[in-house]
Every structure is written in C-alpha cells, then in structure tokens.
C-alpha cells in the first residue's frame, strides 16, 4: 500500500526496530538466522537458545516471548521443525 500522505515537509523516518541481542562470543548479528532456520538444532546451545523469529538469544525461550511474536511454543516448534517434546532451552 503506497503512502500518499506526507508529500511535502520533512520525511518521517520509520521506527527503528530494537537491536537483537547477540549470542555470547558472536560477532555478526546479521548472518546466522537463515542458517539457524535451516538447521534449528544449531539455535539451541548449552547456555542459550536463539529465537528464530527475531534472532534474540535467551537462557530459555519462554511462552511470554513467543506470544510477542503471536505464536505458541507448539506453533513455534512446528514452524521451525523442532520436535514437539523438545524443551526450548
Ligand atoms: Zn523472538
């Protein structure tokens, strides 16, 4: 949908999304999300789990966080190919 208002005047910058948290010791924030989605087991490490929606990392991936993406843990697991019984931590 094209933006038709604001033809004149200063441009309004889009809202800046929050920077995703990075895993400890990881240098590049941009890269690995696609790779992790391709192999979701890589997103689950001993000390952290990476959210495959927003790339933030956590000690565990909570239902509260997944709800912020509009999905349940079951939906998350199904979407990214985790076993249903696998804990997200
Ligand atoms: Zn997330």
PDB file of the backbone (N, CA, C, O) and the ligand in Angstrom, with CONECT records:
HET     ZN  A 101       1
ATOM      1  N   UNK A   1       0.849  -1.197   0.000  1.00  0.00           N
ATOM      2  CA  UNK A   1       0.000   0.000   0.000  1.00  0.00           C
ATOM      3  C   UNK A   1       0.878   1.238   0.000  1.00  0.00           C
ATOM      4  O   UNK A   1       1.688   1.434   0.905  1.00  0.00           O
ATOM      5  N   UNK A   2       0.712   2.085  -1.033  1.00  0.00           N
ATOM      6  CA  UNK A   2       1.591   3.271  -1.098  1.00  0.00           C
ATOM      7  C   UNK A   2       1.211   4.305  -0.053  1.00  0.00           C
ATOM      8  O   UNK A   2       0.051   4.449   0.333  1.00  0.00           O
ATOM      9  N   UNK A   3       2.227   5.010   0.381  1.00  0.00           N
ATOM     10  CA  UNK A   3       2.000   6.100   1.318  1.00  0.00           C
ATOM     11  C   UNK A   3       1.744   7.360   0.509  1.00  0.00           C
ATOM     12  O   UNK A   3       2.627   7.833  -0.207  1.00  0.00           O
ATOM     13  N   UNK A   4       0.544   7.903   0.619  1.00  0.00           N
ATOM     14  CA  UNK A   4       0.206   9.048  -0.208  1.00  0.00           C
ATOM     15  C   UNK A   4       0.298  10.348   0.563  1.00  0.00           C
ATOM     16  O   UNK A   4       0.403  11.417  -0.038  1.00  0.00           O
ATOM     17  N   UNK A   5       0.262  10.274   1.882  1.00  0.00           N
ATOM     18  CA  UNK A   5       0.375  11.495   2.665  1.00  0.00           C
ATOM     19  C   UNK A   5       1.844  11.885   2.781  1.00  0.00           C
ATOM     20  O   UNK A   5       2.730  11.146   2.352  1.00  0.00           O
ATOM     21  N   UNK A   6       2.083  13.022   3.349  1.00  0.00           N
ATOM     22  CA  UNK A   6       3.440  13.489   3.612  1.00  0.00           C
ATOM     23  C   UNK A   6       4.225  13.669   2.319  1.00  0.00           C
ATOM     24  O   UNK A   6       5.400  13.309   2.244  1.00  0.00           O
ATOM     25  N   UNK A   7       3.575  14.224   1.307  1.00  0.00           N
ATOM     26  CA  UNK A   7       4.322  14.522   0.093  1.00  0.00           C
ATOM     27  C   UNK A   7       5.251  15.706   0.307  1.00  0.00           C
ATOM     28  O   UNK A   7       6.292  15.807  -0.341  1.00  0.00           O
ATOM     29  N   UNK A   8       4.880  16.594   1.205  1.00  0.00           N
ATOM     30  CA  UNK A   8       5.737  17.730   1.486  1.00  0.00           C
ATOM     31  C   UNK A   8       6.184  17.680   2.941  1.00  0.00           C
ATOM     32  O   UNK A   8       5.662  16.923   3.759  1.00  0.00           O
ATOM     33  N   UNK A   9       7.161  18.510   3.220  1.00  0.00           N
ATOM     34  CA  UNK A   9       7.664  18.519   4.581  1.00  0.00           C
ATOM     35  C   UNK A   9       8.764  17.491   4.750  1.00  0.00           C
ATOM     36  O   UNK A   9       9.060  16.720   3.838  1.00  0.00           O
ATOM     37  N   UNK A  10       9.356  17.490   5.913  1.00  0.00           N
ATOM     38  CA  UNK A  10      10.483  16.567   6.133  1.00  0.00           C
ATOM     39  C   UNK A  10      10.003  15.132   6.158  1.00  0.00           C
ATOM     40  O   UNK A  10       8.913  14.840   6.651  1.00  0.00           O
ATOM     41  N   UNK A  11      10.818  14.236   5.625  1.00  0.00           N
ATOM     42  CA  UNK A  11      10.425  12.823   5.659  1.00  0.00           C
ATOM     43  C   UNK A  11      10.398  12.317   7.097  1.00  0.00           C
ATOM     44  O   UNK A  11      11.202  12.717   7.939  1.00  0.00           O
ATOM     45  N   UNK A  12       9.457  11.435   7.341  1.00  0.00           N
ATOM     46  CA  UNK A  12       9.354  10.839   8.675  1.00  0.00           C
ATOM     47  C   UNK A  12      10.110   9.519   8.664  1.00  0.00           C
ATOM     48  O   UNK A  12       9.758   8.613   7.908  1.00  0.00           O
ATOM     49  N   UNK A  13      11.115   9.401   9.468  1.00  0.00           N
ATOM     50  CA  UNK A  13      11.867   8.139   9.465  1.00  0.00           C
ATOM     51  C   UNK A  13      11.024   7.013  10.019  1.00  0.00           C
ATOM     52  O   UNK A  13      10.217   7.214  10.927  1.00  0.00           O
ATOM     53  N   UNK A  14      11.213   5.835   9.472  1.00  0.00           N
ATOM     54  CA  UNK A  14      10.458   4.699  10.008  1.00  0.00           C
ATOM     55  C   UNK A  14      10.949   4.378  11.410  1.00  0.00           C
ATOM     56  O   UNK A  14      12.080   4.706  11.766  1.00  0.00           O
ATOM     57  N   UNK A  15      10.111   3.746  12.196  1.00  0.00           N
ATOM     58  CA  UNK A  15      10.569   3.372  13.546  1.00  0.00           C
ATOM     59  C   UNK A  15      11.724   2.389  13.467  1.00  0.00           C
ATOM     60  O   UNK A  15      11.726   1.494  12.621  1.00  0.00           O
ATOM     61  N   UNK A  16      12.678   2.548  14.319  1.00  0.00           N
ATOM     62  CA  UNK A  16      13.853   1.687  14.304  1.00  0.00           C
ATOM     63  C   UNK A  16      13.573   0.472  15.182  1.00  0.00           C
ATOM     64  O   UNK A  16      13.262   0.609  16.365  1.00  0.00           O
ATOM     65  N   UNK A  17      13.685  -0.708  14.598  1.00  0.00           N
ATOM     66  CA  UNK A  17      13.464  -1.896  15.432  1.00  0.00           C
ATOM     67  C   UNK A  17      14.584  -2.048  16.449  1.00  0.00           C
ATOM     68  O   UNK A  17      15.710  -1.622  16.192  1.00  0.00           O
ATOM     69  N   UNK A  18      14.300  -2.640  17.580  1.00  0.00           N
ATOM     70  CA  UNK A  18      15.361  -2.827  18.574  1.00  0.00           C
ATOM     71  C   UNK A  18      16.418  -3.783  18.049  1.00  0.00           C
ATOM     72  O   UNK A  18      16.122  -4.723  17.312  1.00  0.00           O
ATOM     73  N   UNK A  19      17.632  -3.529  18.437  1.00  0.00           N
ATOM     74  CA  UNK A  19      18.707  -4.417  18.030  1.00  0.00           C
ATOM     75  C   UNK A  19      18.510  -5.783  18.681  1.00  0.00           C
ATOM     76  O   UNK A  19      18.256  -5.872  19.882  1.00  0.00           O
ATOM     77  N   UNK A  20      18.626  -6.833  17.893  1.00  0.00           N
ATOM     78  CA  UNK A  20      18.524  -8.152  18.514  1.00  0.00           C
ATOM     79  C   UNK A  20      19.734  -8.424  19.413  1.00  0.00           C
ATOM     80  O   UNK A  20      20.858  -8.018  19.122  1.00  0.00           O
ATOM     81  N   UNK A  21      19.471  -9.095  20.464  1.00  0.00           N
ATOM     82  CA  UNK A  21      20.586  -9.477  21.331  1.00  0.00           C
ATOM     83  C   UNK A  21      21.462 -10.498  20.619  1.00  0.00           C
ATOM     84  O   UNK A  21      20.993 -11.274  19.787  1.00  0.00           O
ATOM     85  N   UNK A  22      22.701 -10.478  20.953  1.00  0.00           N
ATOM     86  CA  UNK A  22      23.618 -11.405  20.296  1.00  0.00           C
ATOM     87  C   UNK A  22      24.015 -12.522  21.248  1.00  0.00           C
ATOM     88  O   UNK A  22      24.047 -12.359  22.468  1.00  0.00           O
ATOM     89  N   UNK A  23      24.308 -13.631  20.657  1.00  0.00           N
ATOM     90  CA  UNK A  23      24.810 -14.728  21.468  1.00  0.00           C
ATOM     91  C   UNK A  23      26.198 -14.371  21.974  1.00  0.00           C
ATOM     92  O   UNK A  23      26.936 -13.633  21.322  1.00  0.00           O
ATOM     93  N   UNK A  24      26.543 -14.894  23.126  1.00  0.00           N
ATOM     94  CA  UNK A  24      27.888 -14.594  23.651  1.00  0.00           C
ATOM     95  C   UNK A  24      28.959 -15.030  22.670  1.00  0.00           C
ATOM     96  O   UNK A  24      28.918 -16.146  22.152  1.00  0.00           O
ATOM     97  N   UNK A  25      29.900 -14.168  22.419  1.00  0.00           N
ATOM     98  CA  UNK A  25      31.027 -14.520  21.571  1.00  0.00           C
ATOM     99  C   UNK A  25      30.738 -14.444  20.089  1.00  0.00           C
ATOM    100  O   UNK A  25      31.600 -14.761  19.269  1.00  0.00           O
ATOM    101  N   UNK A  26      29.544 -14.031  19.739  1.00  0.00           N
ATOM    102  CA  UNK A  26      29.250 -13.969  18.320  1.00  0.00           C
ATOM    103  C   UNK A  26      29.483 -12.561  17.794  1.00  0.00           C
ATOM    104  O   UNK A  26      29.093 -11.581  18.429  1.00  0.00           O
ATOM    105  N   UNK A  27      30.107 -12.465  16.654  1.00  0.00           N
ATOM    106  CA  UNK A  27      30.493 -11.143  16.150  1.00  0.00           C
ATOM    107  C   UNK A  27      29.432 -10.545  15.244  1.00  0.00           C
ATOM    108  O   UNK A  27      29.106  -9.364  15.366  1.00  0.00           O
ATOM    109  N   UNK A  28      28.904 -11.323  14.361  1.00  0.00           N
ATOM    110  CA  UNK A  28      27.976 -10.774  13.381  1.00  0.00           C
ATOM    111  C   UNK A  28      26.542 -11.055  13.798  1.00  0.00           C
ATOM    112  O   UNK A  28      26.174 -12.203  14.049  1.00  0.00           O
ATOM    113  N   UNK A  29      25.745 -10.018  13.869  1.00  0.00           N
ATOM    114  CA  UNK A  29      24.341 -10.217  14.230  1.00  0.00           C
ATOM    115  C   UNK A  29      23.515 -10.602  13.016  1.00  0.00           C
ATOM    116  O   UNK A  29      22.488 -11.270  13.137  1.00  0.00           O
ATOM    117  N   UNK A  30      23.969 -10.180  11.854  1.00  0.00           N
ATOM    118  CA  UNK A  30      23.125 -10.305  10.681  1.00  0.00           C
ATOM    119  C   UNK A  30      23.041 -11.742  10.181  1.00  0.00           C
ATOM    120  O   UNK A  30      21.966 -12.235   9.838  1.00  0.00           O
ATOM    121  N   UNK A  31      24.178 -12.394  10.147  1.00  0.00           N
ATOM    122  CA  UNK A  31      24.305 -13.589   9.345  1.00  0.00           C
ATOM    123  C   UNK A  31      23.394 -14.762   9.713  1.00  0.00           C
ATOM    124  O   UNK A  31      22.580 -15.180   8.890  1.00  0.00           O
ATOM    125  N   UNK A  32      23.509 -15.284  10.888  1.00  0.00           N
ATOM    126  CA  UNK A  32      23.221 -16.715  11.017  1.00  0.00           C
ATOM    127  C   UNK A  32      21.763 -17.081  11.109  1.00  0.00           C
ATOM    128  O   UNK A  32      21.452 -18.265  11.235  1.00  0.00           O
ATOM    129  N   UNK A  33      20.854 -16.134  11.052  1.00  0.00           N
ATOM    130  CA  UNK A  33      19.468 -16.505  11.283  1.00  0.00           C
ATOM    131  C   UNK A  33      18.961 -17.467  10.219  1.00  0.00           C
ATOM    132  O   UNK A  33      18.292 -18.451  10.532  1.00  0.00           O
ATOM    133  N   UNK A  34      19.280 -17.183   8.972  1.00  0.00           N
ATOM    134  CA  UNK A  34      18.838 -18.077   7.905  1.00  0.00           C
ATOM    135  C   UNK A  34      19.455 -19.455   8.075  1.00  0.00           C
ATOM    136  O   UNK A  34      18.805 -20.475   7.845  1.00  0.00           O
ATOM    137  N   UNK A  35      20.707 -19.472   8.477  1.00  0.00           N
ATOM    138  CA  UNK A  35      21.372 -20.757   8.659  1.00  0.00           C
ATOM    139  C   UNK A  35      20.737 -21.524   9.821  1.00  0.00           C
ATOM    140  O   UNK A  35      20.557 -22.740   9.768  1.00  0.00           O
ATOM    141  N   UNK A  36      20.402 -20.763  10.879  1.00  0.00           N
ATOM    142  CA  UNK A  36      19.780 -21.421  12.019  1.00  0.00           C
ATOM    143  C   UNK A  36      18.394 -21.953  11.664  1.00  0.00           C
ATOM    144  O   UNK A  36      17.986 -23.021  12.122  1.00  0.00           O
ATOM    145  N   UNK A  37      17.688 -21.198  10.850  1.00  0.00           N
ATOM    146  CA  UNK A  37      16.370 -21.681  10.439  1.00  0.00           C
ATOM    147  C   UNK A  37      16.502 -22.948   9.611  1.00  0.00           C
ATOM    148  O   UNK A  37      15.654 -23.839   9.672  1.00  0.00           O
ATOM    149  N   UNK A  38      17.577 -23.015   8.838  1.00  0.00           N
ATOM    150  CA  UNK A  38      17.779 -24.211   8.035  1.00  0.00           C
ATOM    151  C   UNK A  38      18.137 -25.409   8.911  1.00  0.00           C
ATOM    152  O   UNK A  38      17.860 -26.553   8.549  1.00  0.00           O
ATOM    153  N   UNK A  39      18.748 -25.147  10.053  1.00  0.00           N
ATOM    154  CA  UNK A  39      19.132 -26.224  10.968  1.00  0.00           C
ATOM    155  C   UNK A  39      18.851 -25.764  12.391  1.00  0.00           C
ATOM    156  O   UNK A  39      19.755 -25.328  13.104  1.00  0.00           O
ATOM    157  N   UNK A  40      17.601 -25.864  12.794  1.00  0.00           N
ATOM    158  CA  UNK A  40      17.185 -25.250  14.069  1.00  0.00           C
ATOM    159  C   UNK A  40      17.910 -25.808  15.286  1.00  0.00           C
ATOM    160  O   UNK A  40      17.941 -25.167  16.336  1.00  0.00           O
ATOM    161  N   UNK A  41      18.484 -26.975  15.159  1.00  0.00           N
ATOM    162  CA  UNK A  41      19.220 -27.505  16.308  1.00  0.00           C
ATOM    163  C   UNK A  41      20.398 -26.612  16.664  1.00  0.00           C
ATOM    164  O   UNK A  41      20.824 -26.551  17.817  1.00  0.00           O
ATOM    165  N   UNK A  42      20.925 -25.913  15.645  1.00  0.00           N
ATOM    166  CA  UNK A  42      22.046 -25.019  15.895  1.00  0.00           C
ATOM    167  C   UNK A  42      21.651 -23.841  16.780  1.00  0.00           C
ATOM    168  O   UNK A  42      22.507 -23.199  17.389  1.00  0.00           O
ATOM    169  N   UNK A  43      20.366 -23.565  16.846  1.00  0.00           N
ATOM    170  CA  UNK A  43      19.897 -22.433  17.649  1.00  0.00           C
ATOM    171  C   UNK A  43      19.776 -22.791  19.124  1.00  0.00           C
ATOM    172  O   UNK A  43      19.581 -21.918  19.970  1.00  0.00           O
ATOM    173  N   UNK A  44      19.891 -24.067  19.421  1.00  0.00           N
ATOM    174  CA  UNK A  44      19.782 -24.497  20.815  1.00  0.00           C
ATOM    175  C   UNK A  44      21.157 -24.941  21.287  1.00  0.00           C
ATOM    176  O   UNK A  44      21.663 -25.985  20.874  1.00  0.00           O
ATOM    177  N   UNK A  45      21.746 -24.146  22.147  1.00  0.00           N
ATOM    178  CA  UNK A  45      23.071 -24.437  22.654  1.00  0.00           C
ATOM    179  C   UNK A  45      22.996 -24.726  24.146  1.00  0.00           C
ATOM    180  O   UNK A  45      21.936 -24.630  24.764  1.00  0.00           O
ATOM    181  N   UNK A  46      24.123 -25.073  24.698  1.00  0.00           N
ATOM    182  CA  UNK A  46      24.110 -25.462  26.098  1.00  0.00           C
ATOM    183  C   UNK A  46      23.663 -24.307  26.995  1.00  0.00           C
ATOM    184  O   UNK A  46      22.927 -24.515  27.960  1.00  0.00           O
ATOM    185  N   UNK A  47      24.104 -23.102  26.679  1.00  0.00           N
ATOM    186  CA  UNK A  47      23.851 -21.980  27.580  1.00  0.00           C
ATOM    187  C   UNK A  47      22.806 -21.003  27.063  1.00  0.00           C
ATOM    188  O   UNK A  47      22.408 -20.090  27.788  1.00  0.00           O
ATOM    189  N   UNK A  48      22.360 -21.171  25.844  1.00  0.00           N
ATOM    190  CA  UNK A  48      21.388 -20.219  25.315  1.00  0.00           C
ATOM    191  C   UNK A  48      20.606 -20.843  24.168  1.00  0.00           C
ATOM    192  O   UNK A  48      21.012 -21.848  23.584  1.00  0.00           O
ATOM    193  N   UNK A  49      19.484 -20.224  23.866  1.00  0.00           N
ATOM    194  CA  UNK A  49      18.703 -20.604  22.691  1.00  0.00           C
ATOM    195  C   UNK A  49      18.408 -19.342  21.907  1.00  0.00           C
ATOM    196  O   UNK A  49      18.107 -18.294  22.478  1.00  0.00           O
ATOM    197  N   UNK A  50      18.496 -19.453  20.613  1.00  0.00           N
ATOM    198  CA  UNK A  50      18.224 -18.317  19.751  1.00  0.00           C
ATOM    199  C   UNK A  50      16.785 -18.366  19.271  1.00  0.00           C
ATOM    200  O   UNK A  50      16.305 -19.396  18.797  1.00  0.00           O
ATOM    201  N   UNK A  51      16.111 -17.243  19.403  1.00  0.00           N
ATOM    202  CA  UNK A  51      14.770 -17.145  18.839  1.00  0.00           C
ATOM    203  C   UNK A  51      14.899 -17.043  17.321  1.00  0.00           C
ATOM    204  O   UNK A  51      15.581 -16.155  16.811  1.00  0.00           O
ATOM    205  N   UNK A  52      14.249 -17.942  16.610  1.00  0.00           N
ATOM    206  CA  UNK A  52      14.375 -17.966  15.153  1.00  0.00           C
ATOM    207  C   UNK A  52      13.459 -16.957  14.483  1.00  0.00           C
ATOM    208  O   UNK A  52      13.462 -16.832  13.258  1.00  0.00           O
ATOM    209  N   UNK A  53      12.680 -16.242  15.269  1.00  0.00           N
ATOM    210  CA  UNK A  53      11.848 -15.176  14.702  1.00  0.00           C
ATOM    211  C   UNK A  53      12.610 -13.858  14.713  1.00  0.00           C
ATOM    212  O   UNK A  53      12.678 -13.171  13.694  1.00  0.00           O
ATOM    213  N   UNK A  54      13.187 -13.501  15.869  1.00  0.00           N
ATOM    214  CA  UNK A  54      13.798 -12.180  15.996  1.00  0.00           C
ATOM    215  C   UNK A  54      15.295 -12.258  16.237  1.00  0.00           C
ATOM    216  O   UNK A  54      15.949 -11.219  16.331  1.00  0.00           O
ATOM    217  N   UNK A  55      15.853 -13.441  16.339  1.00  0.00           N
ATOM    218  CA  UNK A  55      17.294 -13.648  16.467  1.00  0.00           C
ATOM    219  C   UNK A  55      17.848 -13.262  17.829  1.00  0.00           C
ATOM    220  O   UNK A  55      19.064 -13.275  18.021  1.00  0.00           O
ATOM    221  N   UNK A  56      16.992 -12.923  18.769  1.00  0.00           N
ATOM    222  CA  UNK A  56      17.489 -12.677  20.121  1.00  0.00           C
ATOM    223  C   UNK A  56      17.828 -14.005  20.786  1.00  0.00           C
ATOM    224  O   UNK A  56      17.254 -15.042  20.454  1.00  0.00           O
ATOM    225  N   UNK A  57      18.758 -13.963  21.721  1.00  0.00           N
ATOM    226  CA  UNK A  57      19.091 -15.197  22.413  1.00  0.00           C
ATOM    227  C   UNK A  57      18.719 -15.094  23.882  1.00  0.00           C
ATOM    228  O   UNK A  57      18.745 -14.020  24.483  1.00  0.00           O
ATOM    229  N   UNK A  58      18.375 -16.231  24.429  1.00  0.00           N
ATOM    230  CA  UNK A  58      17.841 -16.302  25.786  1.00  0.00           C
ATOM    231  C   UNK A  58      18.414 -17.520  26.484  1.00  0.00           C
ATOM    232  O   UNK A  58      18.951 -18.432  25.856  1.00  0.00           O
ATOM    233  N   UNK A  59      18.283 -17.507  27.802  1.00  0.00           N
ATOM    234  CA  UNK A  59      18.565 -18.737  28.534  1.00  0.00           C
ATOM    235  C   UNK A  59      17.532 -19.790  28.182  1.00  0.00           C
ATOM    236  O   UNK A  59      17.858 -20.964  28.001  1.00  0.00           O
ATOM    237  N   UNK A  60      16.302 -19.365  28.089  1.00  0.00           N
ATOM    238  CA  UNK A  60      15.258 -20.250  27.578  1.00  0.00           C
ATOM    239  C   UNK A  60      14.240 -19.407  26.843  1.00  0.00           C
ATOM    240  O   UNK A  60      14.070 -18.216  27.105  1.00  0.00           O
ATOM    241  N   UNK A  61      13.575 -20.061  25.919  1.00  0.00           N
ATOM    242  CA  UNK A  61      12.603 -19.347  25.099  1.00  0.00           C
ATOM    243  C   UNK A  61      11.239 -19.514  25.743  1.00  0.00           C
ATOM    244  O   UNK A  61      10.675 -20.608  25.750  1.00  0.00           O
ATOM    245  N   UNK A  62      10.717 -18.433  26.278  1.00  0.00           N
ATOM    246  CA  UNK A  62       9.514 -18.525  27.081  1.00  0.00           C
ATOM    247  C   UNK A  62       8.260 -18.369  26.229  1.00  0.00           C
ATOM    248  O   UNK A  62       8.289 -17.811  25.132  1.00  0.00           O
ATOM    249  N   UNK A  63       7.170 -18.877  26.768  1.00  0.00           N
ATOM    250  CA  UNK A  63       5.874 -18.664  26.115  1.00  0.00           C
ATOM    251  C   UNK A  63       5.572 -17.178  26.012  1.00  0.00           C
ATOM    252  O   UNK A  63       4.991 -16.717  25.030  1.00  0.00           O
ATOM    253  N   UNK A  64       5.975 -16.433  27.040  1.00  0.00           N
ATOM    254  CA  UNK A  64       5.727 -14.994  27.010  1.00  0.00           C
ATOM    255  C   UNK A  64       6.403 -14.355  25.813  1.00  0.00           C
ATOM    256  O   UNK A  64       5.810 -13.517  25.134  1.00  0.00           O
ATOM    257  N   UNK A  65       7.650 -14.750  25.548  1.00  0.00           N
ATOM    258  CA  UNK A  65       8.350 -14.174  24.411  1.00  0.00           C
ATOM    259  C   UNK A  65       7.695 -14.611  23.095  1.00  0.00           C
ATOM    260  O   UNK A  65       7.495 -13.798  22.194  1.00  0.00           O
ATOM    261  N   UNK A  66       7.370 -15.882  22.998  1.00  0.00           N
ATOM    262  CA  UNK A  66       6.761 -16.359  21.750  1.00  0.00           C
ATOM    263  C   UNK A  66       5.426 -15.693  21.504  1.00  0.00           C
ATOM    264  O   UNK A  66       5.053 -15.443  20.358  1.00  0.00           O
ATOM    265  N   UNK A  67       4.702 -15.404  22.578  1.00  0.00           N
ATOM    266  CA  UNK A  67       3.435 -14.687  22.400  1.00  0.00           C
ATOM    267  C   UNK A  67       3.667 -13.314  21.795  1.00  0.00           C
ATOM    268  O   UNK A  67       2.813 -12.806  21.067  1.00  0.00           O
ATOM    269  N   UNK A  68       4.806 -12.709  22.084  1.00  0.00           N
ATOM    270  CA  UNK A  68       5.080 -11.401  21.481  1.00  0.00           C
ATOM    271  C   UNK A  68       5.236 -11.524  19.966  1.00  0.00           C
ATOM    272  O   UNK A  68       5.123 -10.532  19.246  1.00  0.00           O
ATOM    273  N   UNK A  69       5.495 -12.737  19.483  1.00  0.00           N
ATOM    274  CA  UNK A  69       5.527 -12.979  18.038  1.00  0.00           C
ATOM    275  C   UNK A  69       4.198 -13.531  17.542  1.00  0.00           C
ATOM    276  O   UNK A  69       4.058 -13.862  16.364  1.00  0.00           O
ATOM    277  N   UNK A  70       3.225 -13.629  18.440  1.00  0.00           N
ATOM    278  CA  UNK A  70       1.909 -14.109  18.048  1.00  0.00           C
ATOM    279  C   UNK A  70       1.849 -15.609  17.842  1.00  0.00           C
ATOM    280  O   UNK A  70       1.010 -16.102  17.089  1.00  0.00           O
ATOM    281  N   UNK A  71       2.739 -16.342  18.508  1.00  0.00           N
ATOM    282  CA  UNK A  71       2.696 -17.788  18.352  1.00  0.00           C
ATOM    283  C   UNK A  71       2.889 -18.476  19.699  1.00  0.00           C
ATOM    284  O   UNK A  71       3.431 -17.907  20.647  1.00  0.00           O
ATOM    285  N   UNK A  72       2.430 -19.707  19.744  1.00  0.00           N
ATOM    286  CA  UNK A  72       2.634 -20.514  20.936  1.00  0.00           C
ATOM    287  C   UNK A  72       3.905 -21.336  20.753  1.00  0.00           C
ATOM    288  O   UNK A  72       4.486 -21.387  19.669  1.00  0.00           O
ATOM    289  N   UNK A  73       4.319 -21.976  21.845  1.00  0.00           N
ATOM    290  CA  UNK A  73       5.503 -22.829  21.746  1.00  0.00           C
ATOM    291  C   UNK A  73       5.284 -23.948  20.732  1.00  0.00           C
ATOM    292  O   UNK A  73       6.187 -24.289  19.968  1.00  0.00           O
ATOM    293  N   UNK A  74       4.078 -24.515  20.732  1.00  0.00           N
ATOM    294  CA  UNK A  74       3.798 -25.578  19.775  1.00  0.00           C
ATOM    295  C   UNK A  74       3.884 -25.073  18.336  1.00  0.00           C
ATOM    296  O   UNK A  74       4.428 -25.745  17.460  1.00  0.00           O
ATOM    297  N   UNK A  75       3.342 -23.892  18.113  1.00  0.00           N
ATOM    298  CA  UNK A  75       3.398 -23.338  16.758  1.00  0.00           C
ATOM    299  C   UNK A  75       4.837 -23.023  16.365  1.00  0.00           C
ATOM    300  O   UNK A  75       5.241 -23.234  15.221  1.00  0.00           O
ATOM    301  N   UNK A  76       5.589 -22.527  17.309  1.00  0.00           N
ATOM    302  CA  UNK A  76       6.986 -22.222  17.036  1.00  0.00           C
ATOM    303  C   UNK A  76       7.738 -23.484  16.654  1.00  0.00           C
ATOM    304  O   UNK A  76       8.481 -23.509  15.674  1.00  0.00           O
ATOM    305  N   UNK A  77       7.536 -24.519  17.432  1.00  0.00           N
ATOM    306  CA  UNK A  77       8.235 -25.773  17.148  1.00  0.00           C
ATOM    307  C   UNK A  77       7.823 -26.330  15.792  1.00  0.00           C
ATOM    308  O   UNK A  77       8.650 -26.831  15.029  1.00  0.00           O
ATOM    309  N   UNK A  78       6.533 -26.233  15.510  1.00  0.00           N
ATOM    310  CA  UNK A  78       6.063 -26.764  14.223  1.00  0.00           C
ATOM    311  C   UNK A  78       6.635 -25.935  13.073  1.00  0.00           C
ATOM    312  O   UNK A  78       7.061 -26.478  12.054  1.00  0.00           O
ATOM    313  N   UNK A  79       6.637 -24.613  13.252  1.00  0.00           N
ATOM    314  CA  UNK A  79       7.091 -23.761  12.155  1.00  0.00           C
ATOM    315  C   UNK A  79       8.562 -23.981  11.847  1.00  0.00           C
ATOM    316  O   UNK A  79       8.967 -23.960  10.685  1.00  0.00           O
ATOM    317  N   UNK A  80       9.365 -24.193  12.888  1.00  0.00           N
ATOM    318  CA  UNK A  80      10.806 -24.273  12.672  1.00  0.00           C
ATOM    319  C   UNK A  80      11.334 -25.697  12.722  1.00  0.00           C
ATOM    320  O   UNK A  80      12.539 -25.927  12.619  1.00  0.00           O
ATOM    321  N   UNK A  81      10.434 -26.637  12.879  1.00  0.00           N
ATOM    322  CA  UNK A  81      10.843 -28.015  12.717  1.00  0.00           C
ATOM    323  C   UNK A  81      11.438 -28.665  13.939  1.00  0.00           C
ATOM    324  O   UNK A  81      12.188 -29.635  13.829  1.00  0.00           O
ATOM    325  N   UNK A  82      11.106 -28.134  15.118  1.00  0.00           N
ATOM    326  CA  UNK A  82      11.557 -28.813  16.322  1.00  0.00           C
ATOM    327  C   UNK A  82      10.606 -29.951  16.666  1.00  0.00           C
ATOM    328  O   UNK A  82       9.425 -29.929  16.320  1.00  0.00           O
ATOM    329  N   UNK A  83      11.149 -30.934  17.350  1.00  0.00           N
ATOM    330  CA  UNK A  83      10.271 -31.940  17.917  1.00  0.00           C
ATOM    331  C   UNK A  83       9.367 -31.290  18.957  1.00  0.00           C
ATOM    332  O   UNK A  83       9.779 -30.401  19.702  1.00  0.00           O
ATOM    333  N   UNK A  84       8.134 -31.756  18.984  1.00  0.00           N
ATOM    334  CA  UNK A  84       7.188 -31.158  19.926  1.00  0.00           C
ATOM    335  C   UNK A  84       7.637 -31.344  21.364  1.00  0.00           C
ATOM    336  O   UNK A  84       7.374 -30.491  22.212  1.00  0.00           O
ATOM    337  N   UNK A  85       8.295 -32.420  21.639  1.00  0.00           N
ATOM    338  CA  UNK A  85       8.693 -32.689  23.026  1.00  0.00           C
ATOM    339  C   UNK A  85       9.969 -31.982  23.442  1.00  0.00           C
ATOM    340  O   UNK A  85      10.385 -32.067  24.597  1.00  0.00           O
ATOM    341  N   UNK A  86      10.585 -31.291  22.508  1.00  0.00           N
ATOM    342  CA  UNK A  86      11.878 -30.693  22.818  1.00  0.00           C
ATOM    343  C   UNK A  86      11.696 -29.415  23.624  1.00  0.00           C
ATOM    344  O   UNK A  86      10.936 -28.535  23.217  1.00  0.00           O
ATOM    345  N   UNK A  87      12.372 -29.297  24.746  1.00  0.00           N
ATOM    346  CA  UNK A  87      12.286 -28.049  25.503  1.00  0.00           C
ATOM    347  C   UNK A  87      13.019 -26.937  24.779  1.00  0.00           C
ATOM    348  O   UNK A  87      14.076 -27.154  24.186  1.00  0.00           O
ATOM    349  N   UNK A  88      12.453 -25.753  24.833  1.00  0.00           N
ATOM    350  CA  UNK A  88      13.084 -24.603  24.160  1.00  0.00           C
ATOM    351  C   UNK A  88      14.019 -23.914  25.147  1.00  0.00           C
ATOM    352  O   UNK A  88      13.782 -22.784  25.576  1.00  0.00           O
ATOM    353  N   UNK A  89      15.058 -24.606  25.482  1.00  0.00           N
ATOM    354  CA  UNK A  89      16.035 -24.052  26.397  1.00  0.00           C
ATOM    355  C   UNK A  89      17.350 -24.799  26.226  1.00  0.00           C
ATOM    356  O   UNK A  89      18.327 -24.493  26.909  1.00  0.00           O
TER     357      UNK A  89
HETATM  358 ZN    ZN A 101      11.866 -13.644  19.301  1.00  0.00          ZN
END
